[in-house]
Structures are given as C-alpha cells and as structure tokens.
Amino acid sequence: MWHSQVLRYVSAVDLYALEQRGSMLSYHFLESTARMKEAYQRLPAAQRFRLEERAASLCEEVEKMDQIESFFLVD
C-alpha cells in the first residue's frame, strides 16, 4: 500500500515537522521543509534522540504490518 511505502522512510525530522504543524500535510508544509530541518538541528540532543527513536519504531511497526498483510494475501 502507498502509505506503508511512505511511512517506511519516516525520519525524525518528519516527526518533528508534524509535531510543529499538527498532522496537516499541505503545500505550505512542504515549502517549509528546509526550515524544519534547520530547526530540528537546533533541538537539544536528547529531544532529537527521542524523535529518532520514535521514527525508527514507527518504521518497524509499518514493516511488521506489511509482513502480516502479505501473509494473509498469499494465494
């Protein structure tokens, strides 16, 4: 599914940007990606680490869902 392909590559910067903007993805959000990356780099190391951990966890969960989905879709 398209969402699992996208979510597999979620980064900590993506999560930070979503937290700052809410969950609305818009053209304005995409325009400000560079600014979000800069702001992310200025975060305290502990906060960046937590975001990186959450991003990795989310990607792992999506991978598990894909594996379960493919198991049930086998002919």
URDA-V611421 format. One record per helix or strand of 2 or more residues. SS is the DSSP state (A for helix, B for strand). FROM is the first residue (numbers start at 1). TO is the last residue. Records with the same first field share a line. If there is no record, write none. Layout:
SS = FROM-TO + FROM-TO
This chain:
A = 2-7 + 12-21 + 27-31 + 33-41 + 45-72
